[in-house]
Amino acid sequence: MSEINALSFVKMFLHLAKYPELAVNGVLLSARTDSTNEEVDSSSYLHFVDCIPLFHGVLSLSPMLEIALSQ
């Protein structure tokens, strides 16, 4: 299971609205926590806490993504 923070959700869609003609590439940051709900079969879930837009446009992703994630 996973859930996304409202601020990261809004940040992601505001970038999509600002550049509707371009693809937005970025990273979702998450925190892994143990599940306390007994109805859930999995022992943990992802909680996305932030969204970091990296670049806009249709590009070859490998070189730019490696540089962005190395910093």
PQR file of N, CA, C, O and H, with PARSE charges and radii, in Angstrom:
ATOM      1  N   MET A   1       0.833  -1.183   0.000 -0.4000 1.5000
ATOM      2  CA  MET A   1       0.000   0.000   0.000 -0.0000 2.0000
ATOM      3  C   MET A   1       0.873   1.240   0.000  0.5500 1.7000
ATOM      4  O   MET A   1       2.040   1.201   0.390 -0.5500 1.4000
ATOM      5  N   SER A   2       0.298   2.318  -0.435 -0.4000 1.5000
ATOM      6  CA  SER A   2       1.014   3.592  -0.412 -0.0000 2.0000
ATOM      7  C   SER A   2       0.015   4.730  -0.277  0.5500 1.7000
ATOM      8  O   SER A   2      -1.161   4.591  -0.612 -0.5500 1.4000
ATOM      9  H   SER A   2      -0.650   2.350  -0.751  0.4000 1.0000
ATOM     10  N   GLU A   3       0.500   5.842   0.213 -0.4000 1.5000
ATOM     11  CA  GLU A   3      -0.299   7.063   0.275 -0.0000 2.0000
ATOM     12  C   GLU A   3       0.627   8.230  -0.018  0.5500 1.7000
ATOM     13  O   GLU A   3       1.841   8.140   0.168 -0.5500 1.4000
ATOM     14  H   GLU A   3       1.456   5.955   0.484  0.4000 1.0000
ATOM     15  N   ILE A   4       0.038   9.326  -0.478 -0.4000 1.5000
ATOM     16  CA  ILE A   4       0.837  10.488  -0.873 -0.0000 2.0000
ATOM     17  C   ILE A   4       0.397  11.699  -0.060  0.5500 1.7000
ATOM     18  O   ILE A   4      -0.796  11.932   0.136 -0.5500 1.4000
ATOM     19  H   ILE A   4      -0.948   9.400  -0.628  0.4000 1.0000
ATOM     20  N   ASN A   5       1.369  12.457   0.404 -0.4000 1.5000
ATOM     21  CA  ASN A   5       1.138  13.665   1.166 -0.0000 2.0000
ATOM     22  C   ASN A   5       0.426  14.688   0.277  0.5500 1.7000
ATOM     23  O   ASN A   5       0.708  14.768  -0.919 -0.5500 1.4000
ATOM     24  H   ASN A   5       2.337  12.268   0.245  0.4000 1.0000
ATOM     25  N   ALA A   6      -0.482  15.460   0.842 -0.4000 1.5000
ATOM     26  CA  ALA A   6      -1.240  16.441   0.058 -0.0000 2.0000
ATOM     27  C   ALA A   6      -0.330  17.502  -0.559  0.5500 1.7000
ATOM     28  O   ALA A   6      -0.562  17.921  -1.693 -0.5500 1.4000
ATOM     29  H   ALA A   6      -0.711  15.395   1.814  0.4000 1.0000
ATOM     30  N   LEU A   7       0.699  17.941   0.163 -0.4000 1.5000
ATOM     31  CA  LEU A   7       1.606  18.959  -0.365 -0.0000 2.0000
ATOM     32  C   LEU A   7       2.388  18.442  -1.567  0.5500 1.7000
ATOM     33  O   LEU A   7       2.558  19.165  -2.549 -0.5500 1.4000
ATOM     34  H   LEU A   7       0.888  17.600   1.084  0.4000 1.0000
ATOM     35  N   SER A   8       2.863  17.209  -1.502 -0.4000 1.5000
ATOM     36  CA  SER A   8       3.602  16.656  -2.643 -0.0000 2.0000
ATOM     37  C   SER A   8       2.673  16.406  -3.828  0.5500 1.7000
ATOM     38  O   SER A   8       3.086  16.561  -4.978 -0.5500 1.4000
ATOM     39  H   SER A   8       2.725  16.622  -0.705  0.4000 1.0000
ATOM     40  N   PHE A   9       1.443  16.025  -3.568 -0.4000 1.5000
ATOM     41  CA  PHE A   9       0.455  15.823  -4.628 -0.0000 2.0000
ATOM     42  C   PHE A   9       0.165  17.139  -5.347  0.5500 1.7000
ATOM     43  O   PHE A   9       0.123  17.186  -6.577 -0.5500 1.4000
ATOM     44  H   PHE A   9       1.107  15.899  -2.634  0.4000 1.0000
ATOM     45  N   VAL A  10      -0.032  18.203  -4.577 -0.4000 1.5000
ATOM     46  CA  VAL A  10      -0.319  19.518  -5.153 -0.0000 2.0000
ATOM     47  C   VAL A  10       0.889  20.042  -5.923  0.5500 1.7000
ATOM     48  O   VAL A  10       0.735  20.601  -7.008 -0.5500 1.4000
ATOM     49  H   VAL A  10       0.003  18.165  -3.578  0.4000 1.0000
ATOM     50  N   LYS A  11       2.093  19.865  -5.369 -0.4000 1.5000
ATOM     51  CA  LYS A  11       3.308  20.322  -6.051 -0.0000 2.0000
ATOM     52  C   LYS A  11       3.472  19.629  -7.402  0.5500 1.7000
ATOM     53  O   LYS A  11       3.852  20.260  -8.388 -0.5500 1.4000
ATOM     54  H   LYS A  11       2.218  19.411  -4.487  0.4000 1.0000
ATOM     55  N   MET A  12       3.184  18.332  -7.440 -0.4000 1.5000
ATOM     56  CA  MET A  12       3.307  17.570  -8.675 -0.0000 2.0000
ATOM     57  C   MET A  12       2.322  18.082  -9.730  0.5500 1.7000
ATOM     58  O   MET A  12       2.702  18.283 -10.883 -0.5500 1.4000
ATOM     59  H   MET A  12       2.875  17.819  -6.639  0.4000 1.0000
ATOM     60  N   PHE A  13       1.081  18.291  -9.348 -0.4000 1.5000
ATOM     61  CA  PHE A  13       0.078  18.725 -10.314 -0.0000 2.0000
ATOM     62  C   PHE A  13       0.200  20.200 -10.689  0.5500 1.7000
ATOM     63  O   PHE A  13      -0.220  20.585 -11.780 -0.5500 1.4000
ATOM     64  H   PHE A  13       0.772  18.128  -8.411  0.4000 1.0000
ATOM     65  N   LEU A  14       0.758  21.029  -9.824 -0.4000 1.5000
ATOM     66  CA  LEU A  14       1.013  22.416 -10.216 -0.0000 2.0000
ATOM     67  C   LEU A  14       2.090  22.489 -11.293  0.5500 1.7000
ATOM     68  O   LEU A  14       2.000  23.320 -12.197 -0.5500 1.4000
ATOM     69  H   LEU A  14       1.100  20.717  -8.937  0.4000 1.0000
ATOM     70  N   HIS A  15       3.103  21.635 -11.209 -0.4000 1.5000
ATOM     71  CA  HIS A  15       4.109  21.596 -12.271 -0.0000 2.0000
ATOM     72  C   HIS A  15       3.511  21.065 -13.566  0.5500 1.7000
ATOM     73  O   HIS A  15       3.866  21.529 -14.649 -0.5500 1.4000
ATOM     74  H   HIS A  15       3.176  20.960 -10.475  0.4000 1.0000
ATOM     75  N   LEU A  16       2.617  20.107 -13.464 -0.4000 1.5000
ATOM     76  CA  LEU A  16       1.944  19.605 -14.661 -0.0000 2.0000
ATOM     77  C   LEU A  16       1.066  20.679 -15.289  0.5500 1.7000
ATOM     78  O   LEU A  16       0.984  20.775 -16.514 -0.5500 1.4000
ATOM     79  H   LEU A  16       2.329  19.730 -12.583  0.4000 1.0000
ATOM     80  N   ALA A  17       0.412  21.484 -14.465 -0.4000 1.5000
ATOM     81  CA  ALA A  17      -0.452  22.541 -14.990 -0.0000 2.0000
ATOM     82  C   ALA A  17       0.359  23.688 -15.594  0.5500 1.7000
ATOM     83  O   ALA A  17      -0.087  24.323 -16.550 -0.5500 1.4000
ATOM     84  H   ALA A  17       0.478  21.406 -13.470  0.4000 1.0000
ATOM     85  N   LYS A  18       1.545  23.956 -15.044 -0.4000 1.5000
ATOM     86  CA  LYS A  18       2.367  25.045 -15.559 -0.0000 2.0000
ATOM     87  C   LYS A  18       2.956  24.704 -16.921  0.5500 1.7000
ATOM     88  O   LYS A  18       3.114  25.585 -17.766 -0.5500 1.4000
ATOM     89  H   LYS A  18       1.907  23.440 -14.268  0.4000 1.0000
ATOM     90  N   TYR A  19       3.279  23.440 -17.139 -0.4000 1.5000
ATOM     91  CA  TYR A  19       3.865  22.985 -18.403 -0.0000 2.0000
ATOM     92  C   TYR A  19       3.008  21.868 -18.998  0.5500 1.7000
ATOM     93  O   TYR A  19       3.449  20.719 -19.025 -0.5500 1.4000
ATOM     94  H   TYR A  19       3.149  22.725 -16.453  0.4000 1.0000
ATOM     95  N   PRO A  20       1.799  22.168 -19.474 -0.5600 1.5000
ATOM     96  CA  PRO A  20       0.917  21.092 -19.949  0.2800 2.0000
ATOM     97  C   PRO A  20       1.398  20.414 -21.226  0.5500 1.7000
ATOM     98  O   PRO A  20       1.001  19.284 -21.508 -0.5500 1.4000
ATOM     99  N   GLU A  21       2.243  21.082 -22.000 -0.4000 1.5000
ATOM    100  CA  GLU A  21       2.695  20.498 -23.261 -0.0000 2.0000
ATOM    101  C   GLU A  21       3.956  19.653 -23.090  0.5500 1.7000
ATOM    102  O   GLU A  21       4.380  18.994 -24.040 -0.5500 1.4000
ATOM    103  H   GLU A  21       2.565  22.001 -21.771  0.4000 1.0000
ATOM    104  N   LEU A  22       4.564  19.656 -21.902 -0.4000 1.5000
ATOM    105  CA  LEU A  22       5.817  18.939 -21.676 -0.0000 2.0000
ATOM    106  C   LEU A  22       5.647  17.840 -20.634  0.5500 1.7000
ATOM    107  O   LEU A  22       4.771  17.904 -19.772 -0.5500 1.4000
ATOM    108  H   LEU A  22       4.220  20.191 -21.131  0.4000 1.0000
ATOM    109  N   ALA A  23       6.489  16.853 -20.734 -0.4000 1.5000
ATOM    110  CA  ALA A  23       6.541  15.824 -19.693 -0.0000 2.0000
ATOM    111  C   ALA A  23       7.337  16.373 -18.515  0.5500 1.7000
ATOM    112  O   ALA A  23       8.347  17.050 -18.708 -0.5500 1.4000
ATOM    113  H   ALA A  23       7.201  16.801 -21.434  0.4000 1.0000
ATOM    114  N   VAL A  24       6.891  16.087 -17.309 -0.4000 1.5000
ATOM    115  CA  VAL A  24       7.598  16.506 -16.104 -0.0000 2.0000
ATOM    116  C   VAL A  24       8.230  15.269 -15.489  0.5500 1.7000
ATOM    117  O   VAL A  24       7.538  14.300 -15.176 -0.5500 1.4000
ATOM    118  H   VAL A  24       6.071  15.537 -17.152  0.4000 1.0000
ATOM    119  N   ASN A  25       9.546  15.303 -15.317 -0.4000 1.5000
ATOM    120  CA  ASN A  25      10.267  14.190 -14.713 -0.0000 2.0000
ATOM    121  C   ASN A  25      10.775  14.618 -13.352  0.5500 1.7000
ATOM    122  O   ASN A  25      11.264  15.734 -13.180 -0.5500 1.4000
ATOM    123  H   ASN A  25      10.108  16.090 -15.572  0.4000 1.0000
ATOM    124  N   GLY A  26      10.656  13.720 -12.384 -0.4000 1.5000
ATOM    125  CA  GLY A  26      11.098  14.055 -11.045 -0.0000 2.0000
ATOM    126  C   GLY A  26      11.167  12.838 -10.158  0.5500 1.7000
ATOM    127  O   GLY A  26      11.117  11.698 -10.620 -0.5500 1.4000
ATOM    128  H   GLY A  26      10.259  12.813 -12.524  0.4000 1.0000
ATOM    129  N   VAL A  27      11.282  13.105  -8.875 -0.4000 1.5000
ATOM    130  CA  VAL A  27      11.448  12.054  -7.880 -0.0000 2.0000
ATOM    131  C   VAL A  27      10.404  12.236  -6.792  0.5500 1.7000
ATOM    132  O   VAL A  27      10.157  13.356  -6.343 -0.5500 1.4000
ATOM    133  H   VAL A  27      11.322  14.031  -8.499  0.4000 1.0000
ATOM    134  N   LEU A  28       9.794  11.144  -6.369 -0.4000 1.5000
ATOM    135  CA  LEU A  28       8.925  11.142  -5.197 -0.0000 2.0000
ATOM    136  C   LEU A  28       9.729  10.598  -4.025  0.5500 1.7000
ATOM    137  O   LEU A  28      10.269   9.494  -4.101 -0.5500 1.4000
ATOM    138  H   LEU A  28       9.995  10.234  -6.733  0.4000 1.0000
ATOM    139  N   LEU A  29       9.811  11.365  -2.940 -0.4000 1.5000
ATOM    140  CA  LEU A  29      10.516  10.926  -1.743 -0.0000 2.0000
ATOM    141  C   LEU A  29       9.518  10.289  -0.796  0.5500 1.7000
ATOM    142  O   LEU A  29       8.408  10.792  -0.621 -0.5500 1.4000
ATOM    143  H   LEU A  29       9.373  12.262  -2.879  0.4000 1.0000
ATOM    144  N   SER A  30       9.915   9.180  -0.184 -0.4000 1.5000
ATOM    145  CA  SER A  30       8.980   8.470   0.678 -0.0000 2.0000
ATOM    146  C   SER A  30       9.628   8.093   1.994  0.5500 1.7000
ATOM    147  O   SER A  30      10.852   8.063   2.126 -0.5500 1.4000
ATOM    148  H   SER A  30      10.817   8.771  -0.326  0.4000 1.0000
ATOM    149  N   ALA A  31       8.780   7.808   2.958 -0.4000 1.5000
ATOM    150  CA  ALA A  31       9.203   7.284   4.249 -0.0000 2.0000
ATOM    151  C   ALA A  31       8.490   5.958   4.447  0.5500 1.7000
ATOM    152  O   ALA A  31       7.278   5.857   4.255 -0.5500 1.4000
ATOM    153  H   ALA A  31       7.786   7.832   2.850  0.4000 1.0000
ATOM    154  N   ARG A  32       9.241   4.954   4.829 -0.4000 1.5000
ATOM    155  CA  ARG A  32       8.647   3.639   5.036 -0.0000 2.0000
ATOM    156  C   ARG A  32       8.311   3.486   6.514  0.5500 1.7000
ATOM    157  O   ARG A  32       9.164   3.686   7.379 -0.5500 1.4000
ATOM    158  H   ARG A  32      10.225   5.036   4.986  0.4000 1.0000
ATOM    159  N   THR A  33       7.059   3.129   6.793 -0.4000 1.5000
ATOM    160  CA  THR A  33       6.616   2.957   8.175 -0.0000 2.0000
ATOM    161  C   THR A  33       5.940   1.612   8.326  0.5500 1.7000
ATOM    162  O   THR A  33       5.429   1.050   7.357 -0.5500 1.4000
ATOM    163  H   THR A  33       6.366   2.966   6.090  0.4000 1.0000
ATOM    164  N   ASP A  34       5.940   1.098   9.542 -0.4000 1.5000
ATOM    165  CA  ASP A  34       5.264  -0.165   9.819 -0.0000 2.0000
ATOM    166  C   ASP A  34       3.767   0.059   9.898  0.5500 1.7000
ATOM    167  O   ASP A  34       3.303   1.070  10.426 -0.5500 1.4000
ATOM    168  H   ASP A  34       6.356   1.554  10.329  0.4000 1.0000
ATOM    169  N   SER A  35       3.026  -0.885   9.373 -0.4000 1.5000
ATOM    170  CA  SER A  35       1.572  -0.789   9.366 -0.0000 2.0000
ATOM    171  C   SER A  35       1.021  -1.254  10.705  0.5500 1.7000
ATOM    172  O   SER A  35       1.432  -2.295  11.217 -0.5500 1.4000
ATOM    173  H   SER A  35       3.402  -1.706   8.944  0.4000 1.0000
ATOM    174  N   THR A  36       0.086  -0.487  11.278 -0.4000 1.5000
ATOM    175  CA  THR A  36      -0.552  -0.889  12.524 -0.0000 2.0000
ATOM    176  C   THR A  36      -1.963  -1.409  12.281  0.5500 1.7000
ATOM    177  O   THR A  36      -2.631  -1.857  13.212 -0.5500 1.4000
ATOM    178  H   THR A  36      -0.248   0.359  10.862  0.4000 1.0000
ATOM    179  N   ASN A  37      -2.413  -1.351  11.045 -0.4000 1.5000
ATOM    180  CA  ASN A  37      -3.751  -1.823  10.699 -0.0000 2.0000
ATOM    181  C   ASN A  37      -3.720  -3.336  10.531  0.5500 1.7000
ATOM    182  O   ASN A  37      -2.955  -3.847   9.713 -0.5500 1.4000
ATOM    183  H   ASN A  37      -1.870  -0.987  10.288  0.4000 1.0000
ATOM    184  N   GLU A  38      -4.541  -4.063  11.293 -0.4000 1.5000
ATOM    185  CA  GLU A  38      -4.536  -5.521  11.250 -0.0000 2.0000
ATOM    186  C   GLU A  38      -5.175  -6.067   9.983  0.5500 1.7000
ATOM    187  O   GLU A  38      -4.928  -7.217   9.619 -0.5500 1.4000
ATOM    188  H   GLU A  38      -5.162  -3.648  11.957  0.4000 1.0000
ATOM    189  N   GLU A  39      -5.996  -5.262   9.300 -0.4000 1.5000
ATOM    190  CA  GLU A  39      -6.672  -5.729   8.093 -0.0000 2.0000
ATOM    191  C   GLU A  39      -5.738  -5.779   6.892  0.5500 1.7000
ATOM    192  O   GLU A  39      -6.027  -6.475   5.919 -0.5500 1.4000
ATOM    193  H   GLU A  39      -6.197  -4.328   9.596  0.4000 1.0000
ATOM    194  N   VAL A  40      -4.632  -5.061   6.941 -0.4000 1.5000
ATOM    195  CA  VAL A  40      -3.692  -5.009   5.830 -0.0000 2.0000
ATOM    196  C   VAL A  40      -2.762  -6.209   5.924  0.5500 1.7000
ATOM    197  O   VAL A  40      -2.175  -6.464   6.975 -0.5500 1.4000
ATOM    198  H   VAL A  40      -4.397  -4.495   7.731  0.4000 1.0000
ATOM    199  N   ASP A  41      -2.626  -6.953   4.815 -0.4000 1.5000
ATOM    200  CA  ASP A  41      -1.789  -8.144   4.806 -0.0000 2.0000
ATOM    201  C   ASP A  41      -0.307  -7.813   4.821  0.5500 1.7000
ATOM    202  O   ASP A  41       0.471  -8.537   5.442 -0.5500 1.4000
ATOM    203  H   ASP A  41      -3.103  -6.746   3.961  0.4000 1.0000
ATOM    204  N   SER A  42       0.104  -6.748   4.162 -0.4000 1.5000
ATOM    205  CA  SER A  42       1.524  -6.411   4.116 -0.0000 2.0000
ATOM    206  C   SER A  42       1.962  -5.815   5.448  0.5500 1.7000
ATOM    207  O   SER A  42       1.161  -5.227   6.174 -0.5500 1.4000
ATOM    208  H   SER A  42      -0.529  -6.160   3.657  0.4000 1.0000
ATOM    209  N   SER A  43       3.243  -5.976   5.756 -0.4000 1.5000
ATOM    210  CA  SER A  43       3.757  -5.517   7.041 -0.0000 2.0000
ATOM    211  C   SER A  43       4.151  -4.042   7.026  0.5500 1.7000
ATOM    212  O   SER A  43       4.390  -3.466   8.087 -0.5500 1.4000
ATOM    213  H   SER A  43       3.894  -6.454   5.166  0.4000 1.0000
ATOM    214  N   SER A  44       4.223  -3.422   5.860 -0.4000 1.5000
ATOM    215  CA  SER A  44       4.604  -2.018   5.797 -0.0000 2.0000
ATOM    216  C   SER A  44       4.015  -1.366   4.549  0.5500 1.7000
ATOM    217  O   SER A  44       3.538  -2.049   3.643 -0.5500 1.4000
ATOM    218  H   SER A  44       4.028  -3.890   4.998  0.4000 1.0000
ATOM    219  N   TYR A  45       4.055  -0.046   4.515 -0.4000 1.5000
ATOM    220  CA  TYR A  45       3.565   0.682   3.349 -0.0000 2.0000
ATOM    221  C   TYR A  45       4.446   1.899   3.114  0.5500 1.7000
ATOM    222  O   TYR A  45       5.206   2.307   3.992 -0.5500 1.4000
ATOM    223  H   TYR A  45       4.442   0.509   5.251  0.4000 1.0000
ATOM    224  N   LEU A  46       4.339   2.470   1.928 -0.4000 1.5000
ATOM    225  CA  LEU A  46       5.102   3.662   1.570 -0.0000 2.0000
ATOM    226  C   LEU A  46       4.250   4.903   1.778  0.5500 1.7000
ATOM    227  O   LEU A  46       3.071   4.930   1.425 -0.5500 1.4000
ATOM    228  H   LEU A  46       3.721   2.138   1.214  0.4000 1.0000
ATOM    229  N   HIS A  47       4.859   5.921   2.351 -0.4000 1.5000
ATOM    230  CA  HIS A  47       4.199   7.209   2.535 -0.0000 2.0000
ATOM    231  C   HIS A  47       5.031   8.251   1.793  0.5500 1.7000
ATOM    232  O   HIS A  47       6.113   8.615   2.252 -0.5500 1.4000
ATOM    233  H   HIS A  47       5.817   5.898   2.638  0.4000 1.0000
ATOM    234  N   PHE A  48       4.535   8.737   0.643 -0.4000 1.5000
ATOM    235  CA  PHE A  48       5.255   9.728  -0.148 -0.0000 2.0000
ATOM    236  C   PHE A  48       5.123  11.085   0.529  0.5500 1.7000
ATOM    237  O   PHE A  48       4.015  11.590   0.708 -0.5500 1.4000
ATOM    238  H   PHE A  48       3.656   8.441   0.270  0.4000 1.0000
ATOM    239  N   VAL A  49       6.256  11.674   0.904 -0.4000 1.5000
ATOM    240  CA  VAL A  49       6.247  12.904   1.688 -0.0000 2.0000
ATOM    241  C   VAL A  49       6.644  14.146   0.898  0.5500 1.7000
ATOM    242  O   VAL A  49       6.351  15.260   1.332 -0.5500 1.4000
ATOM    243  H   VAL A  49       7.156  11.263   0.758  0.4000 1.0000
ATOM    244  N   ASP A  50       7.304  13.986  -0.253 -0.4000 1.5000
ATOM    245  CA  ASP A  50       7.700  15.154  -1.035 -0.0000 2.0000
ATOM    246  C   ASP A  50       7.867  14.775  -2.494  0.5500 1.7000
ATOM    247  O   ASP A  50       8.094  13.613  -2.831 -0.5500 1.4000
ATOM    248  H   ASP A  50       7.542  13.081  -0.606  0.4000 1.0000
ATOM    249  N   CYS A  51       7.751  15.767  -3.345 -0.4000 1.5000
ATOM    250  CA  CYS A  51       7.907  15.611  -4.788 -0.0000 2.0000
ATOM    251  C   CYS A  51       8.945  16.628  -5.246  0.5500 1.7000
ATOM    252  O   CYS A  51       8.831  17.818  -4.950 -0.5500 1.4000
ATOM    253  H   CYS A  51       7.566  16.711  -3.071  0.4000 1.0000
ATOM    254  N   ILE A  52       9.961  16.152  -5.971 -0.4000 1.5000
ATOM    255  CA  ILE A  52      11.005  17.044  -6.463 -0.0000 2.0000
ATOM    256  C   ILE A  52      11.021  16.985  -7.985  0.5500 1.7000
ATOM    257  O   ILE A  52      11.541  16.025  -8.554 -0.5500 1.4000
ATOM    258  H   ILE A  52      10.053  15.186  -6.211  0.4000 1.0000
ATOM    259  N   PRO A  53      10.459  17.994  -8.660 -0.5600 1.5000
ATOM    260  CA  PRO A  53      10.532  18.037 -10.120  0.2800 2.0000
ATOM    261  C   PRO A  53      11.970  18.320 -10.546  0.5500 1.7000
ATOM    262  O   PRO A  53      12.611  19.224 -10.011 -0.5500 1.4000
ATOM    263  N   LEU A  54      12.474  17.551 -11.505 -0.4000 1.5000
ATOM    264  CA  LEU A  54      13.863  17.714 -11.935 -0.0000 2.0000
ATOM    265  C   LEU A  54      13.982  18.486 -13.237  0.5500 1.7000
ATOM    266  O   LEU A  54      14.757  19.439 -13.320 -0.5500 1.4000
ATOM    267  H   LEU A  54      11.953  16.816 -11.940  0.4000 1.0000
ATOM    268  N   PHE A  55      13.226  18.092 -14.257 -0.4000 1.5000
ATOM    269  CA  PHE A  55      13.299  18.785 -15.533 -0.0000 2.0000
ATOM    270  C   PHE A  55      12.035  18.542 -16.328  0.5500 1.7000
ATOM    271  O   PHE A  55      11.269  17.622 -16.041 -0.5500 1.4000
ATOM    272  H   PHE A  55      12.597  17.318 -14.189  0.4000 1.0000
ATOM    273  N   HIS A  56      11.827  19.385 -17.340 -0.4000 1.5000
ATOM    274  CA  HIS A  56      10.635  19.335 -18.177 -0.0000 2.0000
ATOM    275  C   HIS A  56      11.060  19.090 -19.612  0.5500 1.7000
ATOM    276  O   HIS A  56      12.078  19.611 -20.069 -0.5500 1.4000
ATOM    277  H   HIS A  56      12.450  20.131 -17.574  0.4000 1.0000
ATOM    278  N   GLY A  57      10.277  18.299 -20.313 -0.4000 1.5000
ATOM    279  CA  GLY A  57      10.546  18.085 -21.728 -0.0000 2.0000
ATOM    280  C   GLY A  57      10.823  16.640 -22.054  0.5500 1.7000
ATOM    281  O   GLY A  57      10.966  15.796 -21.171 -0.5500 1.4000
ATOM    282  H   GLY A  57       9.451  17.876 -19.942  0.4000 1.0000
ATOM    283  N   VAL A  58      10.895  16.374 -23.342 -0.4000 1.5000
ATOM    284  CA  VAL A  58      11.177  15.027 -23.833 -0.0000 2.0000
ATOM    285  C   VAL A  58      12.668  14.955 -24.125  0.5500 1.7000
ATOM    286  O   VAL A  58      13.145  15.514 -25.113 -0.5500 1.4000
ATOM    287  H   VAL A  58      10.778  17.060 -24.060  0.4000 1.0000
ATOM    288  N   LEU A  59      13.387  14.272 -23.274 -0.4000 1.5000
ATOM    289  CA  LEU A  59      14.835  14.172 -23.395 -0.0000 2.0000
ATOM    290  C   LEU A  59      15.261  12.733 -23.161  0.5500 1.7000
ATOM    291  O   LEU A  59      14.486  11.914 -22.667 -0.5500 1.4000
ATOM    292  H   LEU A  59      12.999  13.818 -22.471  0.4000 1.0000
ATOM    293  N   SER A  60      16.476  12.443 -23.516 -0.4000 1.5000
ATOM    294  CA  SER A  60      17.059  11.169 -23.120 -0.0000 2.0000
ATOM    295  C   SER A  60      17.294  11.239 -21.616  0.5500 1.7000
ATOM    296  O   SER A  60      18.074  12.072 -21.152 -0.5500 1.4000
ATOM    297  H   SER A  60      17.105  13.108 -23.918  0.4000 1.0000
ATOM    298  N   LEU A  61      16.642  10.393 -20.862 -0.4000 1.5000
ATOM    299  CA  LEU A  61      16.619  10.542 -19.415 -0.0000 2.0000
ATOM    300  C   LEU A  61      17.876  10.061 -18.709  0.5500 1.7000
ATOM    301  O   LEU A  61      18.179  10.559 -17.625 -0.5500 1.4000
ATOM    302  H   LEU A  61      16.009   9.717 -21.239  0.4000 1.0000
ATOM    303  N   SER A  62      18.606   9.136 -19.258 -0.4000 1.5000
ATOM    304  CA  SER A  62      19.718   8.533 -18.532 -0.0000 2.0000
ATOM    305  C   SER A  62      20.773   9.530 -18.053  0.5500 1.7000
ATOM    306  O   SER A  62      21.037   9.567 -16.852 -0.5500 1.4000
ATOM    307  H   SER A  62      18.361   8.731 -20.139  0.4000 1.0000
ATOM    308  N   PRO A  63      21.390  10.339 -18.915 -0.5600 1.5000
ATOM    309  CA  PRO A  63      22.446  11.240 -18.420  0.2800 2.0000
ATOM    310  C   PRO A  63      21.939  12.297 -17.445  0.5500 1.7000
ATOM    311  O   PRO A  63      22.578  12.548 -16.423 -0.5500 1.4000
ATOM    312  N   MET A  64      20.804  12.918 -17.744 -0.4000 1.5000
ATOM    313  CA  MET A  64      20.294  13.977 -16.874 -0.0000 2.0000
ATOM    314  C   MET A  64      19.828  13.425 -15.535  0.5500 1.7000
ATOM    315  O   MET A  64      20.017  14.068 -14.503 -0.5500 1.4000
ATOM    316  H   MET A  64      20.285  12.715 -18.574  0.4000 1.0000
ATOM    317  N   LEU A  65      19.222  12.243 -15.540 -0.4000 1.5000
ATOM    318  CA  LEU A  65      18.754  11.649 -14.297 -0.0000 2.0000
ATOM    319  C   LEU A  65      19.920  11.236 -13.414  0.5500 1.7000
ATOM    320  O   LEU A  65      19.853  11.405 -12.197 -0.5500 1.4000
ATOM    321  H   LEU A  65      19.068  11.721 -16.379  0.4000 1.0000
ATOM    322  N   GLU A  66      20.977  10.705 -13.989 -0.4000 1.5000
ATOM    323  CA  GLU A  66      22.159  10.338 -13.208 -0.0000 2.0000
ATOM    324  C   GLU A  66      22.790  11.560 -12.552  0.5500 1.7000
ATOM    325  O   GLU A  66      23.196  11.495 -11.392 -0.5500 1.4000
ATOM    326  H   GLU A  66      21.032  10.568 -14.978  0.4000 1.0000
ATOM    327  N   ILE A  67      22.877  12.664 -13.271 -0.4000 1.5000
ATOM    328  CA  ILE A  67      23.450  13.889 -12.703 -0.0000 2.0000
ATOM    329  C   ILE A  67      22.557  14.434 -11.597  0.5500 1.7000
ATOM    330  O   ILE A  67      23.059  14.855 -10.555 -0.5500 1.4000
ATOM    331  H   ILE A  67      22.548  12.717 -14.214  0.4000 1.0000
ATOM    332  N   ALA A  68      21.249  14.434 -11.802 -0.4000 1.5000
ATOM    333  CA  ALA A  68      20.323  14.971 -10.804 -0.0000 2.0000
ATOM    334  C   ALA A  68      20.336  14.145  -9.525  0.5500 1.7000
ATOM    335  O   ALA A  68      20.270  14.707  -8.432 -0.5500 1.4000
ATOM    336  H   ALA A  68      20.840  14.092 -12.648  0.4000 1.0000
ATOM    337  N   LEU A  69      20.418  12.835  -9.637 -0.4000 1.5000
ATOM    338  CA  LEU A  69      20.385  11.981  -8.451 -0.0000 2.0000
ATOM    339  C   LEU A  69      21.731  11.887  -7.752  0.5500 1.7000
ATOM    340  O   LEU A  69      21.781  11.477  -6.593 -0.5500 1.4000
ATOM    341  H   LEU A  69      20.471  12.378 -10.525  0.4000 1.0000
ATOM    342  N   SER A  70      22.819  12.250  -8.411 -0.4000 1.5000
ATOM    343  CA  SER A  70      24.136  12.162  -7.781 -0.0000 2.0000
ATOM    344  C   SER A  70      24.413  13.337  -6.850  0.5500 1.7000
ATOM    345  O   SER A  70      25.355  13.275  -6.060 -0.5500 1.4000
ATOM    346  H   SER A  70      22.778  12.583  -9.353  0.4000 1.0000
ATOM    347  N   GLN A  71      23.625  14.397  -6.918 -0.4000 1.5000
ATOM    348  CA  GLN A  71      23.881  15.579  -6.087 -0.0000 2.0000
ATOM    349  C   GLN A  71      23.121  15.547  -4.806  0.5500 1.7000
ATOM    350  O   GLN A  71      23.231  16.470  -3.999 -0.5500 1.4000
ATOM    351  H   GLN A  71      22.860  14.447  -7.560  0.4000 1.0000
TER
END
